[in-house]
Every structure is written in structure tokens, then in C-alpha cells.
């Protein structure tokens, strides 16, 4: 398994500002992902964080709004830029192990006022 | 692209009742299948997974799921639920044949177990 931590665990932000969420894994993993879970809804994949190259974004998500960094095999950041109340969500980091199993971090609960 | 349907959005059971939560997926190729659970205030935890082999898989906390290929289903079962099983349950898939490792999730089923 993999142990994943995220910072911050929650934040309340003003419209128009940006927030960077950090994800740290306790072991080296090839695949890291960022998901969003809007209130009362399921998880939606934002992007795959690729180590050493640009992230791969899902339809409906763009790099300018959700820039992602992946400087090494244990760490990634997701920035939510120019926030609006519609960005209020739980943002989750996950990793896929060599056995193809995905583990999730505790999430970052973001509220945008 | 693949999709996942969970038809039961909210299930209420009494303790000791049996549980079956439905999950159907849509994809033409072979898939890996997962059930995750999210207890109130906690993060997603893996309940069980199916990659290949015996279609009946057992997970943690007495849960099991059966993969029925002909029905594109992966229903979750537990013979006797407890109050502590109150949680949201998510079915998820990823395709084996595309190299895509990210998961596609169903909409989730909220299980409420009454004491």
C-alpha cells in the first residue's frame, strides 16, 4: 500500500485568489492523479501528474486553471487558480502502485467565498 | 470511454440485514474493478478489487463482490451489516488494455444502517 498526505487539509479562500495543494507519498510511485469531489457527488479525474513532463488533463480541465507540478516520484502539487465559488470541492490526490491498485489521500476541502 | 452506474443512490438497512449494492460498467474491453468506501469524515479506502481469476473476491470487513462478465456487473455484498458500515460506497473501473491507470467512478451509494 501507499501512505499519502495532503496539505492543507482544508482552506477557505476568497474569490479570485489561488491555492496550491501539496501531495506527498511515502514511497516512489509512477502514477499520481488529482481528482475532484464536488459536494454530494462522485470523484472526477482532473489530471494525471507525470513526473518530468506536463500533466495530462481530462476533458473540461485546463492547465491555466489547474496547473500541476510533479518534480519527483513522491511529490506533486495542484494549484486551483483564480478561484470562484464553483471551485468549492474536495481535491484528492491518488497514486497507483505497481500492482495497479490506487490509494487516495485524505483530501483537501476547499471553500471559496 | 468507460462509464460506471450505481443504481442505488441511498440505501437504508437495519443491523443484521443483508446488503447488495449494484455496479454496472460500460466498456468493450477488459477492466480492473474496485469498490471503495468513504466513512463519515474519513478518506476513501479500498474495500476490494478484481483483476482476474476467481470472479468472487473477498475484501476487508466481511465484504465480497462478484464479477459477472456477461452482465458487466460487479455487485458488492455483505451478509449482515453493522451500524459501523454506514458510509458511502463507490464502484470504480479502469481499462486493462489502454494503459490508462486512472479510475472512472460511479456516482456512489450512501448506505445508512440503523441500529
Boltz contact constraints between the chains, C-beta under 6 A:
constraints:
  - contact:
      token1: [A, 31]
      token2: [B, 101]
      max_distance: 6.0
  - contact:
      token1: [A, 33]
      token2: [B, 102]
      max_distance: 6.0
  - contact:
      token1: [A, 42]
      token2: [B, 105]
      max_distance: 6.0
  - contact:
      token1: [A, 42]
      token2: [B, 107]
      max_distance: 6.0
  - contact:
      token1: [A, 42]
      token2: [B, 108]
      max_distance: 6.0
  - contact:
      token1: [A, 43]
      token2: [B, 105]
      max_distance: 6.0
  - contact:
      token1: [A, 45]
      token2: [B, 102]
      max_distance: 6.0
  - contact:
      token1: [A, 48]
      token2: [B, 102]
      max_distance: 6.0
  - contact:
      token1: [A, 96]
      token2: [B, 101]
      max_distance: 6.0
  - contact:
      token1: [A, 100]
      token2: [B, 32]
      max_distance: 6.0
  - contact:
      token1: [A, 102]
      token2: [B, 103]
      max_distance: 6.0
  - contact:
      token1: [A, 104]
      token2: [B, 43]
      max_distance: 6.0
  - contact:
      token1: [A, 104]
      token2: [B, 44]
      max_distance: 6.0
  - contact:
      token1: [A, 106]
      token2: [B, 43]
      max_distance: 6.0
  - contact:
      token1: [A, 107]
      token2: [B, 43]
      max_distance: 6.0
